[in-house]
Amino acid sequence: PRPGPGPLHLLPAPLRSAFPFLLLPDSLLRPATPASPDESMFVLAVMFVAILGPSGWILSNLDNYKG
């Protein structure tokens, strides 16, 4: 059975159209095959570097940024 529309039908039309992927059924949002542990670790490492790398650079060079 297909799930109901959920609480999204309560949102105003502009918000519903801004997030059309929220209206898709779960079967279209899930990947065909689950991610392997290696893929998961790779993605976690990339996200770690992408988020903390620039932050670390700014914090380590904070004296250079001060006026």
LOVEX-493717 format. One record per atom (N, C-alpha, C, O, CB): x, y, z. Coordinates in steps of 0.2 Angstrom, whole numbers, plus 5000, padded with zeros to 4 digits. Atoms other than C-alpha are relative to their C-alpha. Glycine has a CB too. Example, Ala and Ser with C-alpha at 12.3 -4.5 7.8 and 13.67 -1.06 7.14 Angstrom:
<atoms>
500449945000/506249785039/500450065000/500950055003/499550005006/499649944999/506849955036/499650055003/499950115004/500250024993/
</atoms>
This chain:
<atoms>
500449945000/500050005000/500450065000/501050075003/499550005006/499649945000/500650174996/499850055006/499250055008/499850044993/500149964994/500850295011/499650064998/499650084992/500650025003/500449945001/499650445012/500550064999/501150064999/499650015006/499649945002/500250625008/500450035006/500850075005/499550054998/499649974994/500850655026/499850075001/499350104999/500749994999/500149944998/500950825033/500150064995/500050114996/500350025007/499849955005/501550905017/499450044997/499450094994/500449974995/500649975003/499750935011/499850065004/499450105002/499549954999/500149944996/499651065025/500450064999/500250125001/500049985008/499649945002/500951175018/499750044995/499350024991/500749984998/500249965006/500551325007/500349974993/500949954993/500150075001/499850025007/500751294988/500750024999/501149984996/499550024995/499349985002/502351394986/500549955004/501149945001/500150075002/499550054996/503251285000/500049934997/500549904996/499850005007/500050075003/502651124992/500350004993/500749954992/499249984999/499750005006/503251174975/500850015001/501150004996/499750054995/499349994999/504951224982/500349945002/501049945001/500150065006/499750064998/505251054989/499649944997/499349905000/500049995008/500450055003/504550934976/500249935002/499949885001/500050014992/499750064998/505750794981/499649975007/499749915008/500750005001/500450024994/504750784998/499449974998/499149935002/499950065005/500650035001/503250734989/500149934996/499649904995/499650044995/499950065004/504050584980/499949945005/500049955011/500750004997/500150064996/503650404987/500749985002/501249994999/499649954997/499350024998/505050324997/500349964995/501049954995/499949965007/499750055004/505350194984/500450044995/500950014992/499549964996/499649965005/506050334972/500550035003/501050055000/499550054997/499549964997/507050414985/500649955003/501249975004/499850045006/499650054997/507950254991/500549984994/500249974988/499749945003/499550025005/509550194981/499849934998/499549895002/500750005002/500250065002/509350034971/500449955004/500149895006/500249994993/499650044996/510749954981/500250045006/500450095005/500649964996/499849974994/511249994999/500850014999/501149984996/499949965006/499349995001/512950075001/500449955004/500249935010/500150085003/499650054997/514349965006/500450045006/500450105006/500649974996/499749964995/515350005022/500650044997/500850095000/500349955005/499549965003/516850065011/499850064997/500150124998/500449964995/500349945003/515750185002/499850055006/499950115005/499449994996/500249964994/515050245019/500650045003/500650105005/499649965005/499449974997/516750275026/500450054996/500650104998/500649955002/499749955005/517350365010/499650075001/499950125001/500049974993/500549945000/515850485011/500150045007/500250105007/499349984999/499949974993/516150515030/500750045000/500750095002/500049955005/499449975000/517950555027/500050064995/500350114997/500649954997/500149945005/517550675012/499750065004/499950115003/499749984994/500449954996/516250765023/500450035005/500450095007/499449975002/499649984995/517450775037/500550054998/500650115001/500449945004/499549965003/518850855027/499650074997/499950124998/500449974994/500449955004/517550965017/499850055006/499850115004/499549984996/500349964995/516851035033/500550035005/500550095007/499449975004/499549984995/518251035046/500750034997/501050075000/500249955004/499449985003/519651075034/500050084999/500550115002/500149984993/500049935000/519151255030/500050045007/500350095008/499450034996/500149974993/518651285048/500750005004/500950055007/499549965004/499450004997/520351225054/500550054997/500950085000/500349934999/499649955003/521251335041/499950075003/500350115005/499950004992/500149934998/520351495047/500250005008/500550055009/499250015000/499849994993/520651455066/500750005000/501050035005/499749945003/499350004999/522451415063/500350074997/500950084999/500349944996/499849935003/522651585053/499650065003/499650115000/500050004993/500449954998/521551685064/500450075001/500150125000/499749985007/499649934999/522951815068/500050034994/500050104994/500649985003/500049975006/523051845050/499450044998/499450094994/500249954994/500649975002/521251885048/499850065005/499350105003/499449955001/500249954996/521152005063/500350074997/500850074994/500349995007/499849935003/521252195058/500550035004/500750085002/499450044999/
</atoms>
